[in-house]
């Protein structure tokens, strides 16, 4: 079986840094010399876009193809020095600056709606709310009503122990990311104005915390949403079909989301954007160190994009649409060719391959990384270019899959909240990637690491609010959980100052905690006040409301009894 090759002059000429002078006719002329490889192997059932098989990345392990990036892949030194535990790793993404914006804007909206009846939210309340969202995703409760999570019999104890259901619903309704009164003026120039400040602060953290490996994948993500949104998209090939689209650049190996960009629709004039795919790839790879390879599908891939990436010392591998003007007719022709055959064409800076996956259906790929007509020894005779593409193209799809497994998304009609839920999902996964690489010995040989990570993260976020809670829940299990965490917090706290211990230093019996019982009227308040309470005194068993009671730790209990003459 003979194998033809392109002329040496076309294969060995040094690659120019940029080819802006290349017109479509010149490209056709340069790649007119193509390589034919015909064989008679078995029928292959791959589709045009999805030309991979599950074992592609495992069977094909090429040698070093190009110089690696200058920086070491993985968490940056900044992230490694600040990821002390699971919670601090997550808060590298949801930073105090983001928390301040959400807390301030939510309080502003709460005061407008409830006036003096609004109890201000603080950062502890916000983190507890986010922790409950994450725990709801861990327990696969995305489609479950919140009332069932707080149910006394079938619900989860941690939800009732953290905050009442009414408070959770109130936060969900009022959570804001900007000032609603000034929003219309900003929406005229920016469709993402409702969450722009939070998004920009979060998006700039992504590349600052992780150095991607040698291969990066660029693709689109669709967050499911069917409500009212000026830039909602319909993509029939996606499982959700309707939603908010984002462009994402992710590390091909770990699926870490390195850069993201929300697609807000056409420009104000209504004219469609030209060369949108190339513009998106160039934006998402801005700042990427030299030596990396970008994998993308046929929406993005073009010869011009490949040349512009070469200017940055970046290479590209991607499928090509058959209507591109630079494609020679020899690569588009598939009649009379044998299944699993390949045809190659070369320019000084690019390689094209036409692979006949099955009868009357060929796949076209373009690469500025490969310079040889290498074909594997597999039964389907796939070229090395296609195997490289198959091995790296799943970075975005894999993250969509793992994020969807434990997503914290809740039912809502507000599109800014949908974007914020996606921020939490991506942040928790990115934090898991950083934690896993910083702590390689964490939970060795366990397959449910991410679920355990998310569960521990959610519990760490809700713990401070449980420990400071004053009104105890009524159910026995939630009450016991609150008391256990509060007791542990008291044991870990330093002893009180000496002037607070006027009695014996530390001797004496510890006061028993207030007990929860059936809800009745406070026996110390005037009857006309009708103050209902479920708390009873631990000694005389009288029902007392919050205003008639005082809380003391075990150490200070004897001092309190002595002071008021009750001991």
N, C-alpha and C positions, 0 to 999 in steps of 0.2 A: 504494500500500500504506500504509494508515493506521498510525500509531504512537501508542499511548495512553501517557500518563505519569501517575505518581502525583500526587495533589494537591500543590500547592506547599507547603502547610503541613506535609505529611509529609516533603518533600524539603529544605526550607530551614530547618527548626527547628534551633537549635544542639544539637549532640550532648551529652547529659549525660555526665559523667565515669564514671558507674556506673549500672547499671539493676537493682539488687537488688530493687526493688519490682515489676519486671515479672514477672507470672505468665504461664503458657503461654496463658491466655485473652486476656490483654492483648496479648501478642505477636501472636496470631492476628488480633486486631482491628486492630492497627496495620499488619500487612502484608496485610490483606485487599484493599487497592487494589494490584493487580499490573499489570504492563506486558506486553502481548502483542506479540511481533514474529514475524510469520509470513512465510516466503518459500519459494520453490520451487527451491532449489538441489539439487545432486547428493547422492547417498547418501554418508554418512560412516561409516566402519567402526571408529570409535574405540570402546573398551570403557568401561564405567562408571567404573572407577577410573583407568585409563590413558587419559585423553582427549586425550593429546598426540600430535603428530606430530613427527618429528625436526626439522622446520624451524620449529616454533612460536617458539622463542626467537630465531631469526634474522630471521624475517619481521616480527615485532611488536617494535618498539622504542619503547615509550611515552615520553612526556615525563616530566619530574619529577612524581611523583604525590603525594609528601608530603615534608615537610622531612627532610633527611638527618640521620644521627646526629651528635652533637656532636663525637665523636672521629674522627680520620682512620682509615679502614679499613686494616688491614695489621698488620705486626709492631709491637709496642709499643716504646717507647724503651728499655726494659730489655732486650728481646730483641735489638734492633738493635745495642746497645752491647756485647753479649757473644757474638754470633754471629761469631766471628773466622774460623773455618774450618768445614768440614763436621762434624768431630768435636765441636767445641764447641757447634755448633747442636743436635746430637742430645743432648748432655749437658745442655742446658737442660731436657729432659724427664726423662731418666734421670739424676737428680741424684746427687751424692756421698752425700746422706742415704739415698737408696734403695739405692745400692750398699753402704753400710755395713750396712743391715739384711740384705740378701741374703747378704753375705759372712759376717756374724756368725752368722746362723741356719744357713747351710750348714756352716760350721766346727763349730758345736755338734752338728749331726746327724752330721757325719763322724767326730767324736771318739767319739760314742756307738756308731757302727757299727764303726769300724776301730781305735779306741783309739790307741795310740802309732804305729800304721802310717799314720795319716792325715796327709798333708802339707797344712798349712793353706793355704787359698785366700786370695788377696789381691785388691785391686781390679784389678790388671793381669790376673790369671787370669780374673776375671769379665768384664772388657771383651773379652778375647780370645775367651772362650766366646760372648758375645753377637755379636761380629764374625763368628764362624763360622756362627752361626745366620742372620745377615743375608746372608752370602755364599751359603749354601745356598739361600736364597730367590731371590737374584739369578740363580743358575744353574738355577732351576726344578727344584730337587731336593727339594721338599717330600715327595713320595711315594717318594723313592729311599732305599734303605738307607744308613745312615751308613758301613757298611763299603765300599761302592762309592766313596764320596767320598774315602776314604783309600787306595784301591787303588793299588798301585805303578805299574800300567800305564795304567788307564783313569780314575783319580781325578784330583782337582785338586791341584796342587803345594802350594798355600797351606795346605791342611788338614794335610798331613803335616809341613809346616814349622812350623806353629803349636804343635800338641800331639799326643801319641799318641792313637790311637782309644780306648784304654782309659780315659784321663783324661777324654776327652769324654763317654763313656758314664757314668763315675762322677759327673761334674758333673750330667748329665741326671737321674740317679737321685736324687741327694742335694740338689739345689737346693731350698732352703726359704725361706719368707718370714715364718715365725713359729716360736715354740717349740712343738713338737708335744706336749710333755707338758702344757702349760697350755692347749692348744687346746680340749679338751672343755668346760671351764667357760665359755670365751668363745663357743663355738658355741651354747650354750643361749640366748644373747641376740642373736647375730649370725651368720647363716649364712655370711657372707663373712669370718669371723674368720681363716681360713687365709691370707688375703692382704690383710686390711683396711688395715693400716698402710701397706703399699706403695701400695695403690690410692688411699687418701686423699691421700698425699703427691704422687702423680702427677696425680690428677684436679684438684687445686687449681692445678697449674701451667698447665693448658690455657688458661683465660681470662686468666691473667696475662701471657701471651706474645703474644697476638694480639687485635686489635680487629676483630670481624666487620663485614662490609659491611651495607648497608641491609636485606638479606633473609637470614633464618635459616630453616633447615629442621629440623623435629623428626620423627624417625622411629625405627624399631627396627632393631637390628643383631643377627644371629644368628651366633655363632662356632661352627663345626661341632664337635660333641663327642658321642660315643655311649657314653661311660663312665659310671661311677656318680657322680652329682651330685644333691644334694637339691633343686636348683632347675633341673634340666635341662628344657628346653621342647621341645614338638613343634609346629612350624609348617609345615603341609603346603605352603603357598604358597612357602616358601623353598627354594632348591636343596638345601641340606644337610638340611632337615627337622628334625633333632635338633641341639640345641646349647644354649649359654648366651646368654641374651638381654640386651641392653643397650639403654637409651634414649639417644639421641644427638641433640644439637643441633649442627648444622654450618652453616658459612657456605655460602650457596647458590652463590656464585661459585667459590670456591677449594676447597670441600669440607673446609676445616680443621675438625677436631673440636674444638668450643669447650667443650662440656660433655658428660659421660657419666655414666650411672648404671646399675649392674648390677641387673637384676631378680632378686630372690632368692625369688620365689614368694609365696604367701599368708602372711598373718600367722600367729602361733602358734596363734590360736584356730581357724583354718581358714576363717573367713568371707571371702568375696570382697570386695575393696576397691571401694567405690562411687566413681564419677566418677574412675576411675584416670587416664584420658586427660588430663583437665583438671589433675589434681594433677601429672602428669609434666611437662606443658608449663610450668606455673607454677614448678616446681622448676628446670627447665633454663633458664628465662629469667630467673631471679633474678639481679639485678645487671646485666641488659642495659640499656644506655642508652636513653633515650627516642628515638623516631623510627624504630625498627626495625619490620620486618614479619615475622611468623612464618607459615610455610607448613607445613601438616600435613595428614594424610589423615583419613578419616572416623572412625577410632578415637578421635581426639583432639577433633575439631571439635564445638563446641556453641555455642549462643547465649550461655549463661552464661559460658563460657570467653572468648568475645570481649569481653564486658562487663568481665570482671575484668582482661583485658589492657589495655583502654582506661584503666583506673585507673592503670596504669603508663605511659600514653602510648605503648603498643604496639598495632599493628594485627595482624589475622589474616586469612588466606585459606586455605580448606580445603574439601574435599568433605564432604558431610553424608549421614548414613544416613537412609533414608526413614522410619524408625520414630520420629524425633524428634517430640515432641508440639507443638513450636512451628511446624511446617511447615503451611501452609494447603493445603487440598485442591486448589486451583487449580494449584499447582505440581507436585503428585503426579500429576495427570491427564495422560496422554499420548495416549490414543486420539483419533483424528480430527485430530491435529496433523501438520503437515508436517515432514519431515526437515530438520534444521538450523535449526529454529525455536527461539526463546528466549522465556521468560517471566520477568519480573523482579518482585520485591516488595521493598518498602522499609520500614524503620523509621527513626527519627531517627538511629540509630547503626549500622545494618547493612544490607547488601544481599544478597538471595537471588536466584539465577538457576536456572532449570530449562531445560537445553539438551537438545534431542532429537537425540542423536548419530546414531541410526538408528531404524528403525521399531520402535515399542513398547519403546523403551529410552531413558530420559532420565537425565541427570546433574544432580545438585544440588550447588551450591556456595554457601558463605556467606562474606561478606567484610565486615570493618569498615574496610577501606581504600578501597573504591570507593563512590562515591555517585551514579554516572550509569549509565544503561542503554546503555553504549557497545558497539557491535558492529563487528567488523572488516570490511574489504572483501574478505576472502579468499573463496575459492569455497565454503567450508563455513560461513561466517558465524558463526564462533565469537566469543562475547563477549570483551571485553578482560579480564574477570575470569578466565575460563578460560585465556586465553593467559598471564596472569601466573602462574597456578598451575602450568601446564605448564613454564614457564621456570624455576621455582624448586624444584619438588618433587623433583628428582633429586639433591639434594646428598648425601644419605645413600647412596643406591644407587650413585652415582658413586664415593664413597670405598670402599665395599665392593668395587667392581670393581677399582680400582687397587691396593688393599691385597691382594686375592686374587691379583693377577698375580705379585707378588714376595713372597709371605707367607713368614715364617720359621717357621711352625708345623711342629712335628714330631709324630710319632705318640707319644702318651702316654696313660696311664690316670689321670692326676692332673689334676683340674679346676683347681686353683690354677695349675698350669703352663700350662694352656690360656689362662687369663686373662692371665698374664704374657706369653705369646707375642703376644696381641692388644695388650697395652701396647706391646711393641716395634714391632709393625706400625704402629700409629697414631702412635707417637712418630716413627718414621722418615718417615712421610708428612708429618706436621705440620712436622717439621724441614725437609723438602724445600720445603714451601710458604713457610716463613720465609726459607730460603736463596735461593729463586728470586725473592722480592720484594725482598730486600735487595741481591742481585746480579743485576739484570736483564740485564747484559751477559755473564753466565756462559753459555758454550756457546750463542751466538746461532744461531738457525735450525736447531737440532738437535731431533730428535723423540724421542730416547732419553735425555733429560736425567735422568729419574728413575732409570733403570737405572744410569747412570754415577754418579749421586749415591750410590746404595746401595752400589755396588761400591767407590767410594772411601771411603765410611764404614766398610764392613767391613774393608778393608785397613788403614785408620788405627787401628781398634780392636785388630787382632791384631799390629800392628807392634811395640809395646813388648815383648810376650812373646817374639816371635821374636828380638829383639835381645838379650835377656838369657838366652836358652836356652843351656844348657851341654851337655846330651847331644844330639848332632847326629843328625838322621835318617839312615837308611841309604841311601835312594834318592838317586841322583845329582842329580836335578832339585831335590828338596827341600833336599838338603845345599848345593847351590850357592846357592839362594835365601837360606838362613840366613846363609851366609858373606858374601853381597853386602850384606845388611842390617846385619850386624854390622860389616863393614868400613866401611860408610858412617857408622855410628854412631861408630866410633872416629875416623874422619877429622873428624867434626864436633865431637868432644869436645875440651876444652882440654888442652894438654900437661901431663904429670905434674909434680909439684913437683920442684925441683932436687935435693933430697936423694935422690930416687929414681933419679937419673941419675949414679951415682958414676963411671961410665966416661966416655967422650966424650959431649959434650952431646947430640948427635943423630946423630952419625956412626955408621957401622958398618952391617952388613947386617941387615935385618929377618928375624926368625925366621919360617920357613915355618909355616903353620898345621898343626895336627894333621890327619891324613888319615883318612878312614873307609875301612875295608876289611872283609874277611870276619870274622865274629865268632869270636874265640878266647879261650882262658884268658889272664889277665894274667900276663906273664912275670916280674913283680917280686913278686907276692904269693906266699905259700906255696901249694904245690899243694893242700893240704887245704882251703884257703879256696874254691877253685874259682870265682874271680871272673871271669866272662865279660865280654868287652868287644869292641867293634868299632873301637876307636880305636888307632892305631899312632903311635909317635913319628915325627916328621917327619925325624929325622936317622938314628937307628940302626934304625928300623923295628920296634922291639920293641912288642909289644902291651901297653898299659898301661891300667889302669882309672882311674876318676875319683879314687880315693883316692891313687893313686901319681903323679898328674900335677898340674902347676900351669899356669894360664893367664896369659899375658902379652900385652900389646899390642906392636905393632911397635917402638915407641919404647923400651920397657923390656926388650926381649928381650936386647940385648947386656949390660945390667946383670945380668940374671938368669944368663946363661951365665958371666959373669965371677965372680959371687958364689959359684956352686957349682962353679967350676972345670971347667966343661964346654965352654967356648968357647976 
